[in-house]
Every structure is written in C-alpha cells, then in structure tokens.
C-alpha cells in the first residue's frame, strides 16, 4: 500500500508543479534572470580555483622531476 500511495502522491505533486509552472511562468523567468548571473559568477570562480590548483600541481610535479 505504501508504494501505491507514494506513486499517487508523486503524480499529484507533479501535476500541481506543471500547473504552477504554467500559472507562474513570468515569475519563474523573473527569478531565473536574477539567479543566472550569480550562478555564472560562482561557476567561473570554481573554474578559476580548479585551474589554479591544477597549475600548482603541474609546477609541483615539474619541480620534483629535476
């Protein structure tokens, strides 16, 4: 009975989510316009840190070879 109940609740939540997505479409776009620049900045910072870490590892391994 628990599996059927979880399946039913999941289907209901998915339908409500689609309805709210349609009803609140412009609000969703407004929120995404505010979130996307922050996510891009955070992703860029993470990429720079990862590249710097890899660069340090390369320099360290070249120093050990000599």
mmCIF file of the N, C-alpha and C atoms, coordinates in Angstrom:
data_MODEL
# 
_entry.id   MODEL 
# 
loop_
_atom_site.group_PDB 
_atom_site.id 
_atom_site.type_symbol 
_atom_site.label_atom_id 
_atom_site.label_alt_id 
_atom_site.label_comp_id 
_atom_site.label_asym_id 
_atom_site.label_entity_id 
_atom_site.label_seq_id 
_atom_site.pdbx_PDB_ins_code 
_atom_site.Cartn_x 
_atom_site.Cartn_y 
_atom_site.Cartn_z 
_atom_site.occupancy 
_atom_site.B_iso_or_equiv 
_atom_site.pdbx_formal_charge 
_atom_site.auth_seq_id 
_atom_site.auth_comp_id 
_atom_site.auth_asym_id 
_atom_site.auth_atom_id 
_atom_site.pdbx_PDB_model_num 
ATOM 1   N N  . UNK A 1 1  ? 0.823  -1.195 0.000   1.00 0.00 ? 1  UNK A N  1 
ATOM 2   C CA . UNK A 1 1  ? 0.000  0.000  0.000   1.00 0.00 ? 1  UNK A CA 1 
ATOM 3   C C  . UNK A 1 1  ? 0.863  1.252  0.000   1.00 0.00 ? 1  UNK A C  1 
ATOM 4   N N  . UNK A 1 2  ? 2.030  1.209  0.651   1.00 0.00 ? 2  UNK A N  1 
ATOM 5   C CA . UNK A 1 2  ? 2.899  2.371  0.731   1.00 0.00 ? 2  UNK A CA 1 
ATOM 6   C C  . UNK A 1 2  ? 3.458  2.775  -0.619  1.00 0.00 ? 2  UNK A C  1 
ATOM 7   N N  . UNK A 1 3  ? 3.771  1.790  -1.470  1.00 0.00 ? 3  UNK A N  1 
ATOM 8   C CA . UNK A 1 3  ? 4.320  2.098  -2.789  1.00 0.00 ? 3  UNK A CA 1 
ATOM 9   C C  . UNK A 1 3  ? 3.273  2.759  -3.673  1.00 0.00 ? 3  UNK A C  1 
ATOM 10  N N  . UNK A 1 4  ? 2.047  2.272  -3.580  1.00 0.00 ? 4  UNK A N  1 
ATOM 11  C CA . UNK A 1 4  ? 0.963  2.859  -4.366  1.00 0.00 ? 4  UNK A CA 1 
ATOM 12  C C  . UNK A 1 4  ? 0.686  4.279  -3.891  1.00 0.00 ? 4  UNK A C  1 
ATOM 13  N N  . UNK A 1 5  ? 0.708  4.481  -2.584  1.00 0.00 ? 5  UNK A N  1 
ATOM 14  C CA . UNK A 1 5  ? 0.463  5.805  -2.026  1.00 0.00 ? 5  UNK A CA 1 
ATOM 15  C C  . UNK A 1 5  ? 1.563  6.783  -2.445  1.00 0.00 ? 5  UNK A C  1 
ATOM 16  N N  . UNK A 1 6  ? 2.813  6.342  -2.408  1.00 0.00 ? 6  UNK A N  1 
ATOM 17  C CA . UNK A 1 6  ? 3.904  7.231  -2.817  1.00 0.00 ? 6  UNK A CA 1 
ATOM 18  C C  . UNK A 1 6  ? 3.822  7.546  -4.306  1.00 0.00 ? 6  UNK A C  1 
ATOM 19  N N  . UNK A 1 7  ? 3.410  6.582  -5.113  1.00 0.00 ? 7  UNK A N  1 
ATOM 20  C CA . UNK A 1 7  ? 3.227  6.813  -6.540  1.00 0.00 ? 7  UNK A CA 1 
ATOM 21  C C  . UNK A 1 7  ? 2.111  7.817  -6.787  1.00 0.00 ? 7  UNK A C  1 
ATOM 22  N N  . UNK A 1 8  ? 1.019  7.688  -6.066  1.00 0.00 ? 8  UNK A N  1 
ATOM 23  C CA . UNK A 1 8  ? -0.113 8.601  -6.202  1.00 0.00 ? 8  UNK A CA 1 
ATOM 24  C C  . UNK A 1 8  ? 0.265  10.015 -5.761  1.00 0.00 ? 8  UNK A C  1 
ATOM 25  N N  . UNK A 1 9  ? 0.942  10.126 -4.640  1.00 0.00 ? 9  UNK A N  1 
ATOM 26  C CA . UNK A 1 9  ? 1.363  11.441 -4.154  1.00 0.00 ? 9  UNK A CA 1 
ATOM 27  C C  . UNK A 1 9  ? 2.358  12.072 -5.132  1.00 0.00 ? 9  UNK A C  1 
ATOM 28  N N  . UNK A 1 10 ? 3.271  11.288 -5.656  1.00 0.00 ? 10 UNK A N  1 
ATOM 29  C CA . UNK A 1 10 ? 4.228  11.801 -6.635  1.00 0.00 ? 10 UNK A CA 1 
ATOM 30  C C  . UNK A 1 10 ? 3.548  12.313 -7.892  1.00 0.00 ? 10 UNK A C  1 
ATOM 31  N N  . UNK A 1 11 ? 2.546  11.593 -8.371  1.00 0.00 ? 11 UNK A N  1 
ATOM 32  C CA . UNK A 1 11 ? 1.809  12.034 -9.559  1.00 0.00 ? 11 UNK A CA 1 
ATOM 33  C C  . UNK A 1 11 ? 1.051  13.325 -9.286  1.00 0.00 ? 11 UNK A C  1 
ATOM 34  N N  . UNK A 1 12 ? 0.434  13.425 -8.114  1.00 0.00 ? 12 UNK A N  1 
ATOM 35  C CA . UNK A 1 12 ? -0.305 14.641 -7.752  1.00 0.00 ? 12 UNK A CA 1 
ATOM 36  C C  . UNK A 1 12 ? 0.642  15.831 -7.658  1.00 0.00 ? 12 UNK A C  1 
ATOM 37  N N  . UNK A 1 13 ? 1.779  15.642 -7.020  1.00 0.00 ? 13 UNK A N  1 
ATOM 38  C CA . UNK A 1 13 ? 2.750  16.728 -6.881  1.00 0.00 ? 13 UNK A CA 1 
ATOM 39  C C  . UNK A 1 13 ? 3.277  17.152 -8.253  1.00 0.00 ? 13 UNK A C  1 
ATOM 40  N N  . UNK A 1 14 ? 3.511  16.203 -9.149  1.00 0.00 ? 14 UNK A N  1 
ATOM 41  C CA . UNK A 1 14 ? 3.988  16.538 -10.491 1.00 0.00 ? 14 UNK A CA 1 
ATOM 42  C C  . UNK A 1 14 ? 2.945  17.348 -11.260 1.00 0.00 ? 14 UNK A C  1 
ATOM 43  N N  . UNK A 1 15 ? 1.682  16.968 -11.156 1.00 0.00 ? 15 UNK A N  1 
ATOM 44  C CA . UNK A 1 15 ? 0.612  17.703 -11.841 1.00 0.00 ? 15 UNK A CA 1 
ATOM 45  C C  . UNK A 1 15 ? 0.488  19.109 -11.276 1.00 0.00 ? 15 UNK A C  1 
ATOM 46  N N  . UNK A 1 16 ? 0.522  19.236 -9.953  1.00 0.00 ? 16 UNK A N  1 
ATOM 47  C CA . UNK A 1 16 ? 0.457  20.562 -9.328  1.00 0.00 ? 16 UNK A CA 1 
ATOM 48  C C  . UNK A 1 16 ? 1.659  21.405 -9.764  1.00 0.00 ? 16 UNK A C  1 
ATOM 49  N N  . UNK A 1 17 ? 2.824  20.798 -9.864  1.00 0.00 ? 17 UNK A N  1 
ATOM 50  C CA . UNK A 1 17 ? 4.011  21.513 -10.314 1.00 0.00 ? 17 UNK A CA 1 
ATOM 51  C C  . UNK A 1 17 ? 3.869  22.036 -11.730 1.00 0.00 ? 17 UNK A C  1 
ATOM 52  N N  . UNK A 1 18 ? 3.315  21.237 -12.628 1.00 0.00 ? 18 UNK A N  1 
ATOM 53  C CA . UNK A 1 18 ? 3.109  21.684 -14.008 1.00 0.00 ? 18 UNK A CA 1 
ATOM 54  C C  . UNK A 1 18 ? 2.093  22.821 -14.055 1.00 0.00 ? 18 UNK A C  1 
ATOM 55  N N  . UNK A 1 19 ? 1.019  22.702 -13.284 1.00 0.00 ? 19 UNK A N  1 
ATOM 56  C CA . UNK A 1 19 ? 0.004  23.765 -13.240 1.00 0.00 ? 19 UNK A CA 1 
ATOM 57  C C  . UNK A 1 19 ? 0.615  25.064 -12.728 1.00 0.00 ? 19 UNK A C  1 
ATOM 58  N N  . UNK A 1 20 ? 1.396  24.982 -11.664 1.00 0.00 ? 20 UNK A N  1 
ATOM 59  C CA . UNK A 1 20 ? 2.019  26.189 -11.120 1.00 0.00 ? 20 UNK A CA 1 
ATOM 60  C C  . UNK A 1 20 ? 3.076  26.752 -12.063 1.00 0.00 ? 20 UNK A C  1 
ATOM 61  N N  . UNK A 1 21 ? 3.768  25.883 -12.789 1.00 0.00 ? 21 UNK A N  1 
ATOM 62  C CA . UNK A 1 21 ? 4.744  26.347 -13.773 1.00 0.00 ? 21 UNK A CA 1 
ATOM 63  C C  . UNK A 1 21 ? 4.058  27.174 -14.850 1.00 0.00 ? 21 UNK A C  1 
ATOM 64  N N  . UNK A 1 22 ? 2.912  26.708 -15.302 1.00 0.00 ? 22 UNK A N  1 
ATOM 65  C CA . UNK A 1 22 ? 2.159  27.452 -16.315 1.00 0.00 ? 22 UNK A CA 1 
ATOM 66  C C  . UNK A 1 22 ? 1.610  28.750 -15.729 1.00 0.00 ? 22 UNK A C  1 
ATOM 67  N N  . UNK A 1 23 ? 1.058  28.680 -14.526 1.00 0.00 ? 23 UNK A N  1 
ATOM 68  C CA . UNK A 1 23 ? 0.433  29.855 -13.912 1.00 0.00 ? 23 UNK A CA 1 
ATOM 69  C C  . UNK A 1 23 ? 1.462  30.915 -13.534 1.00 0.00 ? 23 UNK A C  1 
ATOM 70  N N  . UNK A 1 24 ? 2.633  30.500 -13.096 1.00 0.00 ? 24 UNK A N  1 
ATOM 71  C CA . UNK A 1 24 ? 3.642  31.438 -12.612 1.00 0.00 ? 24 UNK A CA 1 
ATOM 72  C C  . UNK A 1 24 ? 4.808  31.566 -13.581 1.00 0.00 ? 24 UNK A C  1 
ATOM 73  N N  . UNK A 1 25 ? 4.591  31.430 -14.865 1.00 0.00 ? 25 UNK A N  1 
ATOM 74  C CA . UNK A 1 25 ? 5.659  31.421 -15.848 1.00 0.00 ? 25 UNK A CA 1 
ATOM 75  C C  . UNK A 1 25 ? 6.502  32.693 -15.794 1.00 0.00 ? 25 UNK A C  1 
ATOM 76  N N  . UNK A 1 26 ? 5.858  33.856 -15.766 1.00 0.00 ? 26 UNK A N  1 
ATOM 77  C CA . UNK A 1 26 ? 6.607  35.117 -15.776 1.00 0.00 ? 26 UNK A CA 1 
ATOM 78  C C  . UNK A 1 26 ? 7.383  35.327 -14.479 1.00 0.00 ? 26 UNK A C  1 
ATOM 79  N N  . UNK A 1 27 ? 6.822  34.885 -13.369 1.00 0.00 ? 27 UNK A N  1 
ATOM 80  C CA . UNK A 1 27 ? 7.552  34.974 -12.107 1.00 0.00 ? 27 UNK A CA 1 
ATOM 81  C C  . UNK A 1 27 ? 8.774  34.072 -12.123 1.00 0.00 ? 27 UNK A C  1 
ATOM 82  N N  . UNK A 1 28 ? 8.633  32.895 -12.735 1.00 0.00 ? 28 UNK A N  1 
ATOM 83  C CA . UNK A 1 28 ? 9.769  31.977 -12.857 1.00 0.00 ? 28 UNK A CA 1 
ATOM 84  C C  . UNK A 1 28 ? 10.883 32.610 -13.687 1.00 0.00 ? 28 UNK A C  1 
ATOM 85  N N  . UNK A 1 29 ? 10.513 33.233 -14.796 1.00 0.00 ? 29 UNK A N  1 
ATOM 86  C CA . UNK A 1 29 ? 11.521 33.889 -15.630 1.00 0.00 ? 29 UNK A CA 1 
ATOM 87  C C  . UNK A 1 29 ? 12.191 35.035 -14.884 1.00 0.00 ? 29 UNK A C  1 
ATOM 88  N N  . UNK A 1 30 ? 11.422 35.769 -14.081 1.00 0.00 ? 30 UNK A N  1 
ATOM 89  C CA . UNK A 1 30 ? 11.974 36.865 -13.285 1.00 0.00 ? 30 UNK A CA 1 
ATOM 90  C C  . UNK A 1 30 ? 13.015 36.340 -12.297 1.00 0.00 ? 30 UNK A C  1 
ATOM 91  N N  . UNK A 1 31 ? 12.697 35.239 -11.643 1.00 0.00 ? 31 UNK A N  1 
ATOM 92  C CA . UNK A 1 31 ? 13.627 34.645 -10.674 1.00 0.00 ? 31 UNK A CA 1 
ATOM 93  C C  . UNK A 1 31 ? 14.869 34.117 -11.384 1.00 0.00 ? 31 UNK A C  1 
ATOM 94  N N  . UNK A 1 32 ? 14.682 33.470 -12.527 1.00 0.00 ? 32 UNK A N  1 
ATOM 95  C CA . UNK A 1 32 ? 15.831 32.946 -13.270 1.00 0.00 ? 32 UNK A CA 1 
ATOM 96  C C  . UNK A 1 32 ? 16.753 34.063 -13.736 1.00 0.00 ? 32 UNK A C  1 
ATOM 97  N N  . UNK A 1 33 ? 16.165 35.198 -14.150 1.00 0.00 ? 33 UNK A N  1 
ATOM 98  C CA . UNK A 1 33 ? 17.001 36.335 -14.552 1.00 0.00 ? 33 UNK A CA 1 
ATOM 99  C C  . UNK A 1 33 ? 17.838 36.840 -13.390 1.00 0.00 ? 33 UNK A C  1 
ATOM 100 N N  . UNK A 1 34 ? 17.374 36.674 -12.187 1.00 0.00 ? 34 UNK A N  1 
ATOM 101 C CA . UNK A 1 34 ? 18.146 37.098 -11.026 1.00 0.00 ? 34 UNK A CA 1 
ATOM 102 C C  . UNK A 1 34 ? 19.166 36.068 -10.575 1.00 0.00 ? 34 UNK A C  1 
ATOM 103 N N  . UNK A 1 35 ? 18.876 34.801 -10.805 1.00 0.00 ? 35 UNK A N  1 
ATOM 104 C CA . UNK A 1 35 ? 19.748 33.729 -10.319 1.00 0.00 ? 35 UNK A CA 1 
ATOM 105 C C  . UNK A 1 35 ? 20.904 33.442 -11.282 1.00 0.00 ? 35 UNK A C  1 
ATOM 106 N N  . UNK A 1 36 ? 20.648 33.506 -12.573 1.00 0.00 ? 36 UNK A N  1 
ATOM 107 C CA . UNK A 1 36 ? 21.637 33.082 -13.568 1.00 0.00 ? 36 UNK A CA 1 
ATOM 108 C C  . UNK A 1 36 ? 22.966 33.838 -13.456 1.00 0.00 ? 36 UNK A C  1 
ATOM 109 N N  . UNK A 1 37 ? 22.985 35.171 -13.304 1.00 0.00 ? 37 UNK A N  1 
ATOM 110 C CA . UNK A 1 37 ? 24.295 35.831 -13.160 1.00 0.00 ? 37 UNK A CA 1 
ATOM 111 C C  . UNK A 1 37 ? 25.083 35.343 -11.944 1.00 0.00 ? 37 UNK A C  1 
ATOM 112 N N  . UNK A 1 38 ? 24.413 35.127 -10.834 1.00 0.00 ? 38 UNK A N  1 
ATOM 113 C CA . UNK A 1 38 ? 25.103 34.624 -9.649  1.00 0.00 ? 38 UNK A CA 1 
ATOM 114 C C  . UNK A 1 38 ? 25.674 33.235 -9.859  1.00 0.00 ? 38 UNK A C  1 
ATOM 115 N N  . UNK A 1 39 ? 24.916 32.383 -10.534 1.00 0.00 ? 39 UNK A N  1 
ATOM 116 C CA . UNK A 1 39 ? 25.389 31.028 -10.818 1.00 0.00 ? 39 UNK A CA 1 
ATOM 117 C C  . UNK A 1 39 ? 26.594 31.078 -11.757 1.00 0.00 ? 39 UNK A C  1 
ATOM 118 N N  . UNK A 1 40 ? 26.543 31.957 -12.753 1.00 0.00 ? 40 UNK A N  1 
ATOM 119 C CA . UNK A 1 40 ? 27.683 32.086 -13.671 1.00 0.00 ? 40 UNK A CA 1 
ATOM 120 C C  . UNK A 1 40 ? 28.927 32.591 -12.949 1.00 0.00 ? 40 UNK A C  1 
ATOM 121 N N  . UNK A 1 41 ? 28.753 33.563 -12.062 1.00 0.00 ? 41 UNK A N  1 
ATOM 122 C CA . UNK A 1 41 ? 29.897 34.066 -11.293 1.00 0.00 ? 41 UNK A CA 1 
ATOM 123 C C  . UNK A 1 41 ? 30.478 32.959 -10.425 1.00 0.00 ? 41 UNK A C  1 
ATOM 124 N N  . UNK A 1 42 ? 29.625 32.229 -9.725  1.00 0.00 ? 42 UNK A N  1 
ATOM 125 C CA . UNK A 1 42 ? 30.089 31.140 -8.863  1.00 0.00 ? 42 UNK A CA 1 
ATOM 126 C C  . UNK A 1 42 ? 30.787 30.055 -9.677  1.00 0.00 ? 42 UNK A C  1 
ATOM 127 N N  . UNK A 1 43 ? 30.223 29.697 -10.831 1.00 0.00 ? 43 UNK A N  1 
ATOM 128 C CA . UNK A 1 43 ? 30.857 28.699 -11.691 1.00 0.00 ? 43 UNK A CA 1 
ATOM 129 C C  . UNK A 1 43 ? 32.207 29.155 -12.198 1.00 0.00 ? 43 UNK A C  1 
ATOM 130 N N  . UNK A 1 44 ? 32.306 30.437 -12.548 1.00 0.00 ? 44 UNK A N  1 
ATOM 131 C CA . UNK A 1 44 ? 33.585 30.975 -13.002 1.00 0.00 ? 44 UNK A CA 1 
ATOM 132 C C  . UNK A 1 44 ? 34.640 30.951 -11.920 1.00 0.00 ? 44 UNK A C  1 
ATOM 133 N N  . UNK A 1 45 ? 34.248 31.307 -10.699 1.00 0.00 ? 45 UNK A N  1 
ATOM 134 C CA . UNK A 1 45 ? 35.190 31.283 -9.577  1.00 0.00 ? 45 UNK A CA 1 
ATOM 135 C C  . UNK A 1 45 ? 35.662 29.856 -9.314  1.00 0.00 ? 45 UNK A C  1 
ATOM 136 N N  . UNK A 1 46 ? 34.746 28.903 -9.360  1.00 0.00 ? 46 UNK A N  1 
ATOM 137 C CA . UNK A 1 46 ? 35.123 27.500 -9.147  1.00 0.00 ? 46 UNK A CA 1 
ATOM 138 C C  . UNK A 1 46 ? 36.073 27.034 -10.248 1.00 0.00 ? 46 UNK A C  1 
ATOM 139 N N  . UNK A 1 47 ? 35.812 27.425 -11.501 1.00 0.00 ? 47 UNK A N  1 
ATOM 140 C CA . UNK A 1 47 ? 36.692 27.037 -12.607 1.00 0.00 ? 47 UNK A CA 1 
ATOM 141 C C  . UNK A 1 47 ? 38.083 27.640 -12.446 1.00 0.00 ? 47 UNK A C  1 
ATOM 142 N N  . UNK A 1 48 ? 38.158 28.893 -12.017 1.00 0.00 ? 48 UNK A N  1 
ATOM 143 C CA . UNK A 1 48 ? 39.460 29.534 -11.804 1.00 0.00 ? 48 UNK A CA 1 
ATOM 144 C C  . UNK A 1 48 ? 40.220 28.834 -10.682 1.00 0.00 ? 48 UNK A C  1 
ATOM 145 N N  . UNK A 1 49 ? 39.538 28.515 -9.595  1.00 0.00 ? 49 UNK A N  1 
ATOM 146 C CA . UNK A 1 49 ? 40.188 27.822 -8.479  1.00 0.00 ? 49 UNK A CA 1 
ATOM 147 C C  . UNK A 1 49 ? 40.685 26.448 -8.917  1.00 0.00 ? 49 UNK A C  1 
ATOM 148 N N  . UNK A 1 50 ? 39.868 25.721 -9.692  1.00 0.00 ? 50 UNK A N  1 
ATOM 149 C CA . UNK A 1 50 ? 40.279 24.399 -10.169 1.00 0.00 ? 50 UNK A CA 1 
ATOM 150 C C  . UNK A 1 50 ? 41.479 24.508 -11.107 1.00 0.00 ? 50 UNK A C  1 
ATOM 151 N N  . UNK A 1 51 ? 41.463 25.496 -11.997 1.00 0.00 ? 51 UNK A N  1 
ATOM 152 C CA . UNK A 1 51 ? 42.593 25.691 -12.904 1.00 0.00 ? 51 UNK A CA 1 
ATOM 153 C C  . UNK A 1 51 ? 43.854 26.068 -12.162 1.00 0.00 ? 51 UNK A C  1 
ATOM 154 N N  . UNK A 1 52 ? 43.734 26.936 -11.164 1.00 0.00 ? 52 UNK A N  1 
ATOM 155 C CA . UNK A 1 52 ? 44.890 27.332 -10.359 1.00 0.00 ? 52 UNK A CA 1 
ATOM 156 C C  . UNK A 1 52 ? 45.460 26.138 -9.608  1.00 0.00 ? 52 UNK A C  1 
ATOM 157 N N  . UNK A 1 53 ? 44.581 25.303 -9.067  1.00 0.00 ? 53 UNK A N  1 
ATOM 158 C CA . UNK A 1 53 ? 45.025 24.116 -8.335  1.00 0.00 ? 53 UNK A CA 1 
ATOM 159 C C  . UNK A 1 53 ? 45.752 23.152 -9.268  1.00 0.00 ? 53 UNK A C  1 
ATOM 160 N N  . UNK A 1 54 ? 45.213 22.967 -10.471 1.00 0.00 ? 54 UNK A N  1 
ATOM 161 C CA . UNK A 1 54 ? 45.859 22.082 -11.432 1.00 0.00 ? 54 UNK A CA 1 
ATOM 162 C C  . UNK A 1 54 ? 47.213 22.649 -11.864 1.00 0.00 ? 54 UNK A C  1 
ATOM 163 N N  . UNK A 1 55 ? 47.276 23.959 -12.054 1.00 0.00 ? 55 UNK A N  1 
ATOM 164 C CA . UNK A 1 55 ? 48.532 24.611 -12.430 1.00 0.00 ? 55 UNK A CA 1 
ATOM 165 C C  . UNK A 1 55 ? 49.580 24.421 -11.339 1.00 0.00 ? 55 UNK A C  1 
ATOM 166 N N  . UNK A 1 56 ? 49.167 24.548 -10.073 1.00 0.00 ? 56 UNK A N  1 
ATOM 167 C CA . UNK A 1 56 ? 50.101 24.321 -8.964  1.00 0.00 ? 56 UNK A CA 1 
ATOM 168 C C  . UNK A 1 56 ? 50.600 22.882 -8.962  1.00 0.00 ? 56 UNK A C  1 
ATOM 169 N N  . UNK A 1 57 ? 49.714 21.927 -9.251  1.00 0.00 ? 57 UNK A N  1 
ATOM 170 C CA . UNK A 1 57 ? 50.124 20.525 -9.286  1.00 0.00 ? 57 UNK A CA 1 
ATOM 171 C C  . UNK A 1 57 ? 51.143 20.277 -10.392 1.00 0.00 ? 57 UNK A C  1 
ATOM 172 N N  . UNK A 1 58 ? 50.941 20.909 -11.551 1.00 0.00 ? 58 UNK A N  1 
ATOM 173 C CA . UNK A 1 58 ? 51.883 20.745 -12.663 1.00 0.00 ? 58 UNK A CA 1 
ATOM 174 C C  . UNK A 1 58 ? 53.239 21.321 -12.284 1.00 0.00 ? 58 UNK A C  1 
ATOM 175 N N  . UNK A 1 59 ? 53.248 22.511 -11.689 1.00 0.00 ? 59 UNK A N  1 
ATOM 176 C CA . UNK A 1 59 ? 54.515 23.112 -11.271 1.00 0.00 ? 59 UNK A CA 1 
ATOM 177 C C  . UNK A 1 59 ? 55.208 22.263 -10.208 1.00 0.00 ? 59 UNK A C  1 
ATOM 178 N N  . UNK A 1 60 ? 54.428 21.702 -9.298  1.00 0.00 ? 60 UNK A N  1 
ATOM 179 C CA . UNK A 1 60 ? 55.000 20.866 -8.242  1.00 0.00 ? 60 UNK A CA 1 
ATOM 180 C C  . UNK A 1 60 ? 55.606 19.593 -8.829  1.00 0.00 ? 60 UNK A C  1 
ATOM 181 N N  . UNK A 1 61 ? 54.914 18.972 -9.801  1.00 0.00 ? 61 UNK A N  1 
ATOM 182 C CA . UNK A 1 61 ? 55.440 17.742 -10.393 1.00 0.00 ? 61 UNK A CA 1 
ATOM 183 C C  . UNK A 1 61 ? 56.679 18.029 -11.242 1.00 0.00 ? 61 UNK A C  1 
ATOM 184 N N  . UNK A 1 62 ? 56.738 19.180 -11.902 1.00 0.00 ? 62 UNK A N  1 
ATOM 185 C CA . UNK A 1 62 ? 57.941 19.533 -12.662 1.00 0.00 ? 62 UNK A CA 1 
ATOM 186 C C  . UNK A 1 62 ? 59.116 19.784 -11.730 1.00 0.00 ? 62 UNK A C  1 
ATOM 187 N N  . UNK A 1 63 ? 58.856 20.352 -10.567 1.00 0.00 ? 63 UNK A N  1 
ATOM 188 C CA . UNK A 1 63 ? 59.912 20.599 -9.594  1.00 0.00 ? 63 UNK A CA 1 
ATOM 189 C C  . UNK A 1 63 ? 60.456 19.311 -9.007  1.00 0.00 ? 63 UNK A C  1 
ATOM 190 N N  . UNK A 1 64 ? 59.623 18.290 -8.876  1.00 0.00 ? 64 UNK A N  1 
ATOM 191 C CA . UNK A 1 64 ? 60.066 17.010 -8.322  1.00 0.00 ? 64 UNK A CA 1 
ATOM 192 C C  . UNK A 1 64 ? 60.872 16.209 -9.331  1.00 0.00 ? 64 UNK A C  1 
ATOM 193 N N  . UNK A 1 65 ? 60.659 16.437 -10.635 1.00 0.00 ? 65 UNK A N  1 
ATOM 194 C CA . UNK A 1 65 ? 61.377 15.684 -11.661 1.00 0.00 ? 65 UNK A CA 1 
ATOM 195 C C  . UNK A 1 65 ? 62.837 16.108 -11.753 1.00 0.00 ? 65 UNK A C  1 
ATOM 196 N N  . UNK A 1 66 ? 63.135 17.350 -11.411 1.00 0.00 ? 66 UNK A N  1 
ATOM 197 C CA . UNK A 1 66 ? 64.511 17.849 -11.540 1.00 0.00 ? 66 UNK A CA 1 
ATOM 198 C C  . UNK A 1 66 ? 65.422 17.314 -10.498 1.00 0.00 ? 66 UNK A C  1 
# 
